[in-house]
Amino acid sequence: MLKIILSTFIVVFLAELGDKTQLATMLLSAKSNSKLSVLIGASLALFCTSLVGVLFGSFIEKYISKNTLNTISAAVFILVGVIILLKK
């Protein structure tokens, strides 16, 4: 269980670094007098989006095998990468 927690933390932490969510949180914090309120709001938002991901993932796995999900995920990431490269 600890291995899953740690690997999930690392993946989500790295994915969130420098993205528009983190930038928006920095801007809100800079404008706000209550940094704790911004931290709580941002944390709740990330918790809720993560909850949706977990619930949706749990729903999907009942109908699609893990191998198929891995293949679909890999294909989507490759597709996004190709689209980003082509836009340059």
KEKE-3310 file (N, C-alpha, C; in steps of 0.2 Angstrom, whole numbers, plus 5000, padded with zeros to 4 digits):
npx = (5004:5010:5019:5011:5005:5016:5021:5010:5010:5022:5020:5009:5013:5024:5018:5010:5018:5023:5012:4997:4988:4996:5002:4991:4987:4998:4996:4984:4988:4997:4989:4981:4977:4976:4985:4983:4970:4970:4978:4970:4959:4965:4970:4958:4952:4961:4960:4946:4946:4955:4948:4937:4944:4948:4936:4930:4940:4939:4926:4928:4937:4929:4924:4934:4949:4964:4976:4971:4967:4980:4986:4977:4979:4993:4993:4985:4993:5005:4998:4995:5008:5013:5004:5007:5020:5018:5012:5022)
npy = (4994:5006:5008:5011:5023:5031:5030:5036:5049:5054:5054:5062:5074:5078:5079:5090:5101:5116:5118:5125:5126:5127:5139:5147:5146:5152:5165:5168:5167:5177:5189:5188:5191:5181:5168:5155:5152:5152:5141:5131:5131:5127:5115:5108:5108:5101:5089:5085:5084:5074:5064:5062:5057:5045:5038:5038:5030:5018:5014:5013:5002:4991:4988:4988:4980:4981:4980:4985:4998:5003:5003:5012:5023:5025:5028:5039:5048:5048:5053:5066:5071:5071:5080:5092:5093:5095:5108:5117)
npz = (5000:5004:4994:4983:4987:4988:4974:4967:4973:4969:4955:4953:4959:4951:4939:4942:4944:4939:4930:4924:4934:4946:4943:4943:4956:4962:4958:4964:4977:4978:4976:4987:5005:5013:5014:5019:5016:5002:5001:5007:4999:4986:4989:4992:4980:4972:4979:4976:4962:4961:4967:4958:4948:4953:4956:4943:4937:4944:4940:4926:4926:4928:4916:4906:4903:4912:4904:4892:4896:4899:4886:4879:4887:4885:4871:4870:4877:4868:4857:4861:4863:4850:4844:4851:4846:4833:4832:4834)
capx = (5000:5014:5022:5006:5004:5022:5021:5005:5012:5027:5017:5004:5017:5028:5013:5007:5024:5023:5006:4993:4985:5001:5003:4985:4987:5003:4993:4979:4991:5000:4984:4977:4980:4975:4988:4981:4964:4972:4981:4965:4955:4968:4970:4951:4951:4965:4957:4940:4948:4958:4942:4933:4948:4948:4929:4930:4945:4936:4920:4930:4941:4924:4922:4939:4954:4970:4980:4968:4968:4987:4987:4973:4983:4999:4991:4983:4999:5008:4994:4995:5014:5013:5000:5011:5026:5016:5010:5028)
capy = (5000:5012:5009:5014:5029:5035:5031:5041:5055:5056:5055:5068:5080:5080:5082:5097:5106:5121:5118:5131:5126:5129:5146:5151:5146:5157:5172:5169:5168:5184:5194:5187:5192:5175:5163:5149:5151:5149:5134:5126:5130:5124:5108:5105:5107:5095:5083:5084:5082:5067:5059:5061:5052:5038:5035:5036:5024:5012:5013:5010:4995:4985:4986:4988:4977:4985:4980:4989:5004:5005:5004:5018:5029:5027:5030:5046:5052:5049:5058:5073:5073:5072:5086:5097:5094:5098:5114:5121)
capz = (5000:5004:4987:4978:4989:4986:4967:4966:4975:4964:4948:4953:4961:4945:4934:4944:4945:4934:4926:4924:4941:4950:4941:4945:4964:4964:4957:4969:4983:4978:4977:4993:5011:5017:5011:5021:5013:4996:5001:5008:4993:4981:4991:4991:4973:4970:4982:4972:4955:4962:4969:4952:4944:4956:4955:4936:4936:4947:4936:4920:4926:4928:4909:4902:4906:4914:4898:4887:4899:4898:4879:4878:4890:4881:4864:4871:4878:4862:4852:4864:4862:4843:4842:4853:4842:4826:4833:4834)
cpx = (5004:5017:5017:5005:5010:5023:5016:5007:5017:5024:5013:5008:5021:5023:5010:5012:5024:5018:5002:4989:4989:5002:4997:4985:4992:5000:4988:4982:4994:4995:4980:4980:4980:4978:4985:4974:4965:4974:4975:4960:4958:4969:4963:4950:4954:4962:4950:4941:4951:4952:4938:4937:4948:4942:4928:4934:4942:4930:4923:4933:4936:4923:4928:4945:4960:4975:4977:4968:4975:4988:4983:4977:4989:4998:4989:4989:5004:5005:4995:5002:5015:5009:5004:5017:5024:5014:5016:5030)
cpy = (5006:5013:5012:5021:5034:5036:5036:5048:5058:5058:5062:5074:5082:5082:5089:5102:5110:5121:5124:5131:5129:5137:5150:5151:5151:5164:5173:5171:5175:5190:5193:5189:5186:5169:5156:5147:5149:5142:5129:5125:5126:5116:5104:5103:5101:5088:5081:5081:5075:5062:5057:5056:5045:5035:5033:5030:5018:5010:5010:5003:4990:4983:4985:4985:4982:4986:4985:4996:5007:5007:5011:5024:5031:5030:5038:5051:5053:5054:5065:5076:5075:5079:5092:5099:5097:5105:5119:5122)
cpz = (5000:4998:4982:4980:4987:4978:4964:4967:4970:4957:4948:4955:4955:4940:4935:4944:4938:4929:4928:4931:4946:4949:4944:4953:4966:4963:4962:4976:4984:4979:4984:5000:5015:5013:5013:5018:5006:4996:5003:5002:4987:4983:4991:4984:4970:4972:4978:4965:4955:4963:4963:4948:4947:4955:4948:4934:4938:4943:4929:4920:4927:4921:4904:4906:4907:4908:4893:4889:4898:4891:4877:4881:4886:4874:4865:4873:4872:4857:4855:4862:4854:4841:4845:4849:4835:4827:4833:4827)
residu = (MET:LEU:LYS:ILE:ILE:LEU:SER:THR:PHE:ILE:VAL:VAL:PHE:LEU:ALA:GLU:LEU:GLY:ASP:LYS:THR:GLN:LEU:ALA:THR:MET:LEU:LEU:SER:ALA:LYS:SER:ASN:SER:LYS:LEU:SER:VAL:LEU:ILE:GLY:ALA:SER:LEU:ALA:LEU:PHE:CYS:THR:SER:LEU:VAL:GLY:VAL:LEU:PHE:GLY:SER:PHE:ILE:GLU:LYS:TYR:ILE:SER:LYS:ASN:THR:LEU:ASN:THR:ILE:SER:ALA:ALA:VAL:PHE:ILE:LEU:VAL:GLY:VAL:ILE:ILE:LEU:LEU:LYS:LYS)
# end
